[in-house]
Amino acid sequence: HLLRGIFRKAQQRWIQKNIPTAISQLIDTTVSTIIVFGIGLGWVSQDGGWALILGAIIGQYIVKLLLSILDTPLFYLITARK
């Protein structure tokens, strides 16, 4: 809601959409990767495990962020006010 107050113009709706999504995706990716790979596969307890976890977090986050940015035109199309 804070971003809606700051970025009110229609041209700035992509900011309202992408910044909160980027933040929530970073948190989700970090937590789920540590749980699944770090704890589930035991990467935490092996040598170089944290480097593997960090690499997995970065790779997954980049893919999620790119998909979020690519679906922005669809967001504009669906939320367009006529």
Biopython code that builds the backbone (N, CA, C, O; Angstrom):
import numpy as np
from Bio.PDB.StructureBuilder import StructureBuilder

atoms = [
    (1, "HIS", "N", (0.816, -1.190, 0.000)),
    (1, "HIS", "CA", (0.000, 0.000, 0.000)),
    (1, "HIS", "C", (0.864, 1.259, 0.000)),
    (1, "HIS", "O", (0.480, 2.295, -0.543)),
    (2, "LEU", "N", (2.024, 1.147, 0.613)),
    (2, "LEU", "CA", (2.947, 2.286, 0.621)),
    (2, "LEU", "C", (3.370, 2.646, -0.799)),
    (2, "LEU", "O", (3.422, 3.823, -1.155)),
    (3, "LEU", "N", (3.673, 1.629, -1.614)),
    (3, "LEU", "CA", (4.096, 1.889, -2.990)),
    (3, "LEU", "C", (2.979, 2.504, -3.825)),
    (3, "LEU", "O", (3.246, 3.312, -4.715)),
    (4, "ARG", "N", (1.730, 2.130, -3.547)),
    (4, "ARG", "CA", (0.608, 2.726, -4.276)),
    (4, "ARG", "C", (0.518, 4.218, -3.998)),
    (4, "ARG", "O", (0.163, 5.001, -4.879)),
    (5, "GLY", "N", (0.841, 4.609, -2.772)),
    (5, "GLY", "CA", (0.811, 6.022, -2.431)),
    (5, "GLY", "C", (1.935, 6.809, -3.079)),
    (5, "GLY", "O", (1.763, 7.976, -3.433)),
    (6, "ILE", "N", (3.077, 6.174, -3.233)),
    (6, "ILE", "CA", (4.233, 6.853, -3.823)),
    (6, "ILE", "C", (4.151, 6.872, -5.349)),
    (6, "ILE", "O", (4.404, 7.898, -5.980)),
    (7, "PHE", "N", (3.795, 5.726, -5.935)),
    (7, "PHE", "CA", (3.755, 5.584, -7.390)),
    (7, "PHE", "C", (2.302, 5.511, -7.847)),
    (7, "PHE", "O", (1.754, 4.424, -8.031)),
    (8, "ARG", "N", (1.689, 6.663, -8.026)),
    (8, "ARG", "CA", (0.257, 6.739, -8.327)),
    (8, "ARG", "C", (-0.056, 6.724, -9.816)),
    (8, "ARG", "O", (-1.154, 6.326, -10.206)),
    (9, "LYS", "N", (0.868, 7.141, -10.643)),
    (9, "LYS", "CA", (0.590, 7.256, -12.075)),
    (9, "LYS", "C", (0.438, 5.879, -12.704)),
    (9, "LYS", "O", (1.023, 4.897, -12.247)),
    (10, "ALA", "N", (-0.355, 5.832, -13.753)),
    (10, "ALA", "CA", (-0.594, 4.555, -14.444)),
    (10, "ALA", "C", (0.696, 3.977, -15.002)),
    (10, "ALA", "O", (0.856, 2.757, -15.046)),
    (11, "GLN", "N", (1.620, 4.831, -15.429)),
    (11, "GLN", "CA", (2.891, 4.351, -15.979)),
    (11, "GLN", "C", (3.775, 3.723, -14.907)),
    (11, "GLN", "O", (4.740, 3.031, -15.231)),
    (12, "GLN", "N", (3.461, 3.953, -13.657)),
    (12, "GLN", "CA", (4.283, 3.449, -12.557)),
    (12, "GLN", "C", (3.689, 2.208, -11.891)),
    (12, "GLN", "O", (4.193, 1.755, -10.864)),
    (13, "ARG", "N", (2.621, 1.656, -12.471)),
    (13, "ARG", "CA", (2.012, 0.463, -11.872)),
    (13, "ARG", "C", (2.963, -0.727, -11.885)),
    (13, "ARG", "O", (2.856, -1.615, -11.038)),
    (14, "TRP", "N", (3.897, -0.755, -12.842)),
    (14, "TRP", "CA", (4.844, -1.869, -12.880)),
    (14, "TRP", "C", (5.698, -1.880, -11.619)),
    (14, "TRP", "O", (6.135, -2.942, -11.176)),
    (15, "ILE", "N", (5.939, -0.710, -11.038)),
    (15, "ILE", "CA", (6.698, -0.640, -9.787)),
    (15, "ILE", "C", (5.856, -1.210, -8.644)),
    (15, "ILE", "O", (6.359, -1.955, -7.803)),
    (16, "GLN", "N", (4.564, -0.848, -8.624)),
    (16, "GLN", "CA", (3.668, -1.381, -7.596)),
    (16, "GLN", "C", (3.618, -2.902, -7.643)),
    (16, "GLN", "O", (3.457, -3.551, -6.610)),
    (17, "LYS", "N", (3.755, -3.464, -8.821)),
    (17, "LYS", "CA", (3.679, -4.909, -8.988)),
    (17, "LYS", "C", (5.016, -5.592, -8.721)),
    (17, "LYS", "O", (5.070, -6.582, -7.992)),
    (18, "ASN", "N", (6.086, -5.077, -9.299)),
    (18, "ASN", "CA", (7.350, -5.818, -9.315)),
    (18, "ASN", "C", (8.180, -5.697, -8.042)),
    (18, "ASN", "O", (8.842, -6.668, -7.676)),
    (19, "ILE", "N", (8.182, -4.597, -7.368)),
    (19, "ILE", "CA", (9.000, -4.468, -6.151)),
    (19, "ILE", "C", (8.509, -5.388, -5.034)),
    (19, "ILE", "O", (9.316, -6.127, -4.471)),
    (20, "PRO", "N", (7.215, -5.373, -4.690)),
    (20, "PRO", "CA", (6.770, -6.316, -3.655)),
    (20, "PRO", "C", (6.957, -7.776, -4.070)),
    (20, "PRO", "O", (7.283, -8.629, -3.245)),
    (21, "THR", "N", (6.746, -8.052, -5.352)),
    (21, "THR", "CA", (6.943, -9.417, -5.840)),
    (21, "THR", "C", (8.399, -9.826, -5.704)),
    (21, "THR", "O", (8.687, -10.948, -5.288)),
    (22, "ALA", "N", (9.319, -8.939, -6.046)),
    (22, "ALA", "CA", (10.741, -9.248, -5.947)),
    (22, "ALA", "C", (11.154, -9.518, -4.499)),
    (22, "ALA", "O", (11.938, -10.430, -4.237)),
    (23, "ILE", "N", (10.638, -8.744, -3.578)),
    (23, "ILE", "CA", (10.970, -8.931, -2.165)),
    (23, "ILE", "C", (10.416, -10.252, -1.650)),
    (23, "ILE", "O", (11.125, -11.015, -0.993)),
    (24, "SER", "N", (9.148, -10.520, -1.950)),
    (24, "SER", "CA", (8.547, -11.765, -1.456)),
    (24, "SER", "C", (9.184, -12.987, -2.107)),
    (24, "SER", "O", (9.324, -14.024, -1.459)),
    (25, "GLN", "N", (9.569, -12.884, -3.368)),
    (25, "GLN", "CA", (10.233, -14.004, -4.035)),
    (25, "GLN", "C", (11.615, -14.266, -3.441)),
    (25, "GLN", "O", (12.034, -15.419, -3.336)),
    (26, "LEU", "N", (12.315, -13.225, -3.059)),
    (26, "LEU", "CA", (13.621, -13.408, -2.439)),
    (26, "LEU", "C", (13.484, -14.151, -1.112)),
    (26, "LEU", "O", (14.247, -15.075, -0.830)),
    (27, "ILE", "N", (12.525, -13.748, -0.312)),
    (27, "ILE", "CA", (12.304, -14.412, 0.978)),
    (27, "ILE", "C", (11.880, -15.861, 0.762)),
    (27, "ILE", "O", (12.422, -16.770, 1.390)),
    (28, "ASP", "N", (10.910, -16.075, -0.126)),
    (28, "ASP", "CA", (10.411, -17.423, -0.403)),
    (28, "ASP", "C", (11.517, -18.328, -0.949)),
    (28, "ASP", "O", (11.666, -19.466, -0.505)),
    (29, "THR", "N", (12.280, -17.828, -1.899)),
    (29, "THR", "CA", (13.352, -18.624, -2.500)),
    (29, "THR", "C", (14.413, -18.981, -1.471)),
    (29, "THR", "O", (14.887, -20.116, -1.435)),
    (30, "THR", "N", (14.785, -18.031, -0.644)),
    (30, "THR", "CA", (15.811, -18.281, 0.364)),
    (30, "THR", "C", (15.347, -19.333, 1.367)),
    (30, "THR", "O", (16.066, -20.294, 1.640)),
    (31, "VAL", "N", (14.162, -19.152, 1.907)),
    (31, "VAL", "CA", (13.658, -20.087, 2.920)),
    (31, "VAL", "C", (13.466, -21.479, 2.328)),
    (31, "VAL", "O", (13.927, -22.465, 2.902)),
    (32, "SER", "N", (12.794, -21.564, 1.196)),
    (32, "SER", "CA", (12.510, -22.887, 0.624)),
    (32, "SER", "C", (13.781, -23.595, 0.174)),
    (32, "SER", "O", (13.871, -24.815, 0.313)),
    (33, "THR", "N", (14.763, -22.879, -0.360)),
    (33, "THR", "CA", (16.005, -23.505, -0.787)),
    (33, "THR", "C", (16.794, -24.033, 0.405)),
    (33, "THR", "O", (17.356, -25.126, 0.339)),
    (34, "ILE", "N", (16.841, -23.274, 1.483)),
    (34, "ILE", "CA", (17.546, -23.744, 2.672)),
    (34, "ILE", "C", (16.862, -24.985, 3.246)),
    (34, "ILE", "O", (17.531, -25.929, 3.666)),
    (35, "ILE", "N", (15.531, -24.981, 3.263)),
    (35, "ILE", "CA", (14.815, -26.139, 3.791)),
    (35, "ILE", "C", (14.993, -27.358, 2.894)),
    (35, "ILE", "O", (15.351, -28.434, 3.373)),
    (36, "VAL", "N", (14.747, -27.195, 1.604)),
    (36, "VAL", "CA", (14.766, -28.346, 0.693)),
    (36, "VAL", "C", (16.181, -28.856, 0.446)),
    (36, "VAL", "O", (16.456, -30.042, 0.625)),
    (37, "PHE", "N", (17.069, -27.971, 0.040)),
    (37, "PHE", "CA", (18.411, -28.409, -0.320)),
    (37, "PHE", "C", (19.347, -28.458, 0.887)),
    (37, "PHE", "O", (20.091, -29.422, 1.070)),
    (38, "GLY", "N", (19.300, -27.412, 1.703)),
    (38, "GLY", "CA", (20.201, -27.353, 2.844)),
    (38, "GLY", "C", (19.936, -28.419, 3.882)),
    (38, "GLY", "O", (20.839, -29.146, 4.296)),
    (39, "ILE", "N", (18.687, -28.502, 4.294)),
    (39, "ILE", "CA", (18.319, -29.468, 5.335)),
    (39, "ILE", "C", (17.914, -30.801, 4.719)),
    (39, "ILE", "O", (18.399, -31.854, 5.132)),
    (40, "GLY", "N", (17.016, -30.752, 3.721)),
    (40, "GLY", "CA", (16.508, -31.979, 3.113)),
    (40, "GLY", "C", (17.578, -32.838, 2.453)),
    (40, "GLY", "O", (17.610, -34.054, 2.644)),
    (41, "LEU", "N", (18.442, -32.215, 1.688)),
    (41, "LEU", "CA", (19.508, -32.959, 1.009)),
    (41, "LEU", "C", (20.822, -32.952, 1.784)),
    (41, "LEU", "O", (21.797, -33.580, 1.371)),
    (42, "GLY", "N", (20.843, -32.250, 2.890)),
    (42, "GLY", "CA", (22.014, -32.250, 3.749)),
    (42, "GLY", "C", (23.179, -31.398, 3.276)),
    (42, "GLY", "O", (24.319, -31.624, 3.683)),
    (43, "TRP", "N", (22.904, -30.417, 2.419)),
    (43, "TRP", "CA", (23.985, -29.562, 1.926)),
    (43, "TRP", "C", (24.594, -28.721, 3.038)),
    (43, "TRP", "O", (25.761, -28.339, 2.953)),
    (44, "VAL", "N", (23.827, -28.431, 4.073)),
    (44, "VAL", "CA", (24.324, -27.599, 5.175)),
    (44, "VAL", "C", (25.514, -28.266, 5.860)),
    (44, "VAL", "O", (26.457, -27.592, 6.275)),
    (45, "SER", "N", (25.466, -29.574, 5.975)),
    (45, "SER", "CA", (26.492, -30.282, 6.737)),
    (45, "SER", "C", (27.693, -30.735, 5.899)),
    (45, "SER", "O", (28.630, -31.318, 6.444)),
    (46, "GLN", "N", (27.684, -30.482, 4.609)),
    (46, "GLN", "CA", (28.826, -30.911, 3.800)),
    (46, "GLN", "C", (29.735, -29.736, 3.463)),
    (46, "GLN", "O", (29.313, -28.581, 3.507)),
    (47, "ASP", "N", (30.978, -30.039, 3.128)),
    (47, "ASP", "CA", (31.931, -28.992, 2.761)),
    (47, "ASP", "C", (31.459, -28.283, 1.497)),
    (47, "ASP", "O", (31.106, -28.929, 0.510)),
    (48, "GLY", "N", (31.454, -26.975, 1.533)),
    (48, "GLY", "CA", (31.013, -26.184, 0.389)),
    (48, "GLY", "C", (29.510, -26.165, 0.220)),
    (48, "GLY", "O", (29.006, -25.702, -0.803)),
    (49, "GLY", "N", (28.794, -26.659, 1.200)),
    (49, "GLY", "CA", (27.340, -26.727, 1.113)),
    (49, "GLY", "C", (26.673, -25.372, 1.032)),
    (49, "GLY", "O", (25.715, -25.187, 0.282)),
    (50, "TRP", "N", (27.174, -24.427, 1.800)),
    (50, "TRP", "CA", (26.568, -23.089, 1.784)),
    (50, "TRP", "C", (26.788, -22.396, 0.443)),
    (50, "TRP", "O", (25.953, -21.604, 0.007)),
    (51, "ALA", "N", (27.905, -22.689, -0.208)),
    (51, "ALA", "CA", (28.136, -22.131, -1.548)),
    (51, "ALA", "C", (27.127, -22.711, -2.539)),
    (51, "ALA", "O", (26.618, -22.000, -3.406)),
    (52, "LEU", "N", (26.846, -24.000, -2.403)),
    (52, "LEU", "CA", (25.837, -24.628, -3.264)),
    (52, "LEU", "C", (24.454, -24.033, -3.015)),
    (52, "LEU", "O", (23.706, -23.759, -3.953)),
    (53, "ILE", "N", (24.126, -23.838, -1.745)),
    (53, "ILE", "CA", (22.829, -23.254, -1.393)),
    (53, "ILE", "C", (22.717, -21.842, -1.945)),
    (53, "ILE", "O", (21.690, -21.481, -2.520)),
    (54, "LEU", "N", (23.760, -21.043, -1.778)),
    (54, "LEU", "CA", (23.748, -19.671, -2.281)),
    (54, "LEU", "C", (23.602, -19.650, -3.802)),
    (54, "LEU", "O", (22.865, -18.827, -4.344)),
    (55, "GLY", "N", (24.295, -20.545, -4.483)),
    (55, "GLY", "CA", (24.168, -20.636, -5.941)),
    (55, "GLY", "C", (22.761, -21.012, -6.365)),
    (55, "GLY", "O", (22.231, -20.470, -7.335)),
    (56, "ALA", "N", (22.156, -21.945, -5.636)),
    (56, "ALA", "CA", (20.780, -22.347, -5.945)),
    (56, "ALA", "C", (19.807, -21.198, -5.699)),
    (56, "ALA", "O", (18.887, -20.981, -6.487)),
    (57, "ILE", "N", (20.011, -20.464, -4.608)),
    (57, "ILE", "CA", (19.143, -19.319, -4.306)),
    (57, "ILE", "C", (19.245, -18.276, -5.412)),
    (57, "ILE", "O", (18.227, -17.784, -5.900)),
    (58, "ILE", "N", (20.455, -17.942, -5.803)),
    (58, "ILE", "CA", (20.653, -16.915, -6.836)),
    (58, "ILE", "C", (20.042, -17.352, -8.165)),
    (58, "ILE", "O", (19.349, -16.576, -8.823)),
    (59, "GLY", "N", (20.301, -18.593, -8.553)),
    (59, "GLY", "CA", (19.764, -19.087, -9.821)),
    (59, "GLY", "C", (18.244, -19.102, -9.850)),
    (59, "GLY", "O", (17.634, -18.650, -10.819)),
    (60, "GLN", "N", (17.638, -19.617, -8.801)),
    (60, "GLN", "CA", (16.173, -19.672, -8.742)),
    (60, "GLN", "C", (15.564, -18.278, -8.673)),
    (60, "GLN", "O", (14.526, -18.018, -9.282)),
    (61, "TYR", "N", (16.203, -17.388, -7.937)),
    (61, "TYR", "CA", (15.679, -16.032, -7.795)),
    (61, "TYR", "C", (15.715, -15.289, -9.131)),
    (61, "TYR", "O", (14.772, -14.576, -9.475)),
    (62, "ILE", "N", (16.792, -15.456, -9.871)),
    (62, "ILE", "CA", (16.901, -14.784, -11.173)),
    (62, "ILE", "C", (15.791, -15.257, -12.107)),
    (62, "ILE", "O", (15.166, -14.444, -12.788)),
    (63, "VAL", "N", (15.545, -16.559, -12.144)),
    (63, "VAL", "CA", (14.479, -17.088, -13.004)),
    (63, "VAL", "C", (13.120, -16.536, -12.579)),
    (63, "VAL", "O", (12.340, -16.099, -13.426)),
    (64, "LYS", "N", (12.830, -16.550, -11.282)),
    (64, "LYS", "CA", (11.546, -16.041, -10.793)),
    (64, "LYS", "C", (11.388, -14.554, -11.093)),
    (64, "LYS", "O", (10.308, -14.111, -11.482)),
    (65, "LEU", "N", (12.450, -13.789, -10.917)),
    (65, "LEU", "CA", (12.404, -12.351, -11.162)),
    (65, "LEU", "C", (12.174, -12.056, -12.640)),
    (65, "LEU", "O", (11.384, -11.178, -12.983)),
    (66, "LEU", "N", (12.860, -12.786, -13.511)),
    (66, "LEU", "CA", (12.664, -12.588, -14.949)),
    (66, "LEU", "C", (11.233, -12.918, -15.369)),
    (66, "LEU", "O", (10.635, -12.190, -16.161)),
    (67, "LEU", "N", (10.687, -14.006, -14.846)),
    (67, "LEU", "CA", (9.299, -14.353, -15.169)),
    (67, "LEU", "C", (8.331, -13.294, -14.670)),
    (67, "LEU", "O", (7.343, -12.987, -15.338)),
    (68, "SER", "N", (8.607, -12.741, -13.510)),
    (68, "SER", "CA", (7.756, -11.686, -12.970)),
    (68, "SER", "C", (7.794, -10.441, -13.852)),
    (68, "SER", "O", (6.767, -9.806, -14.090)),
    (69, "ILE", "N", (8.976, -10.102, -14.329)),
    (69, "ILE", "CA", (9.111, -8.929, -15.201)),
    (69, "ILE", "C", (8.443, -9.185, -16.548)),
    (69, "ILE", "O", (7.801, -8.297, -17.107)),
    (70, "LEU", "N", (8.596, -10.396, -17.065)),
    (70, "LEU", "CA", (8.010, -10.724, -18.364)),
    (70, "LEU", "C", (6.482, -10.764, -18.329)),
    (70, "LEU", "O", (5.842, -10.552, -19.359)),
    (71, "ASP", "N", (5.894, -11.028, -17.181)),
    (71, "ASP", "CA", (4.432, -11.054, -17.146)),
    (71, "ASP", "C", (3.826, -9.678, -16.843)),
    (71, "ASP", "O", (2.609, -9.564, -16.695)),
    (72, "THR", "N", (4.640, -8.655, -16.752)),
    (72, "THR", "CA", (4.151, -7.305, -16.497)),
    (72, "THR", "C", (3.215, -6.801, -17.599)),
    (72, "THR", "O", (2.194, -6.195, -17.277)),
    (73, "PRO", "N", (3.514, -7.023, -18.890)),
    (73, "PRO", "CA", (2.546, -6.587, -19.910)),
    (73, "PRO", "C", (1.169, -7.250, -19.746)),
    (73, "PRO", "O", (0.141, -6.617, -19.987)),
    (74, "LEU", "N", (1.153, -8.506, -19.342)),
    (74, "LEU", "CA", (-0.110, -9.185, -19.089)),
    (74, "LEU", "C", (-0.834, -8.532, -17.912)),
    (74, "LEU", "O", (-2.056, -8.384, -17.937)),
    (75, "PHE", "N", (-0.090, -8.146, -16.895)),
    (75, "PHE", "CA", (-0.652, -7.433, -15.751)),
    (75, "PHE", "C", (-1.314, -6.133, -16.202)),
    (75, "PHE", "O", (-2.428, -5.821, -15.779)),
    (76, "TYR", "N", (-0.628, -5.372, -17.063)),
    (76, "TYR", "CA", (-1.190, -4.126, -17.577)),
    (76, "TYR", "C", (-2.464, -4.386, -18.363)),
    (76, "TYR", "O", (-3.439, -3.646, -18.238)),
    (77, "LEU", "N", (-2.456, -5.437, -19.171)),
    (77, "LEU", "CA", (-3.622, -5.763, -19.985)),
    (77, "LEU", "C", (-4.827, -6.105, -19.130)),
    (77, "LEU", "O", (-5.940, -5.659, -19.410)),
    (78, "ILE", "N", (-4.607, -6.903, -18.077)),
    (78, "ILE", "CA", (-5.704, -7.337, -17.220)),
    (78, "ILE", "C", (-6.237, -6.206, -16.349)),
    (78, "ILE", "O", (-7.440, -6.121, -16.103)),
    (79, "THR", "N", (-5.344, -5.341, -15.884)),
    (79, "THR", "CA", (-5.762, -4.291, -14.939)),
    (79, "THR", "C", (-6.048, -2.942, -15.614)),
    (79, "THR", "O", (-6.255, -1.940, -14.930)),
    (80, "ALA", "N", (-6.060, -2.916, -16.924)),
    (80, "ALA", "CA", (-6.310, -1.651, -17.633)),
    (80, "ALA", "C", (-7.705, -1.141, -17.331)),
    (80, "ALA", "O", (-8.683, -1.887, -17.353)),
    (81, "ARG", "N", (-7.767, 0.137, -17.052)),
    (81, "ARG", "CA", (-9.064, 0.772, -16.776)),
    (81, "ARG", "C", (-9.531, 1.446, -18.065)),
    (81, "ARG", "O", (-8.790, 2.181, -18.717)),
    (82, "LYS", "N", (-10.747, 1.175, -18.393)),
    (82, "LYS", "CA", (-11.268, 1.713, -19.659)),
    (82, "LYS", "C", (-12.136, 2.923, -19.417)),
    (82, "LYS", "O", (-12.659, 3.506, -20.366)),
]
sb = StructureBuilder()
sb.init_structure("model")
sb.init_model(0)
sb.init_chain("A")
sb.init_seg("    ")
for serial, (resi, resn, name, xyz) in enumerate(atoms, 1):
    if name == "N":
        sb.init_residue(resn, " ", resi, " ")
    sb.init_atom(name, np.array(xyz, "f"), 0.0, 1.0, " ", f" {name:<3s}", serial, name[0])
structure = sb.get_structure()
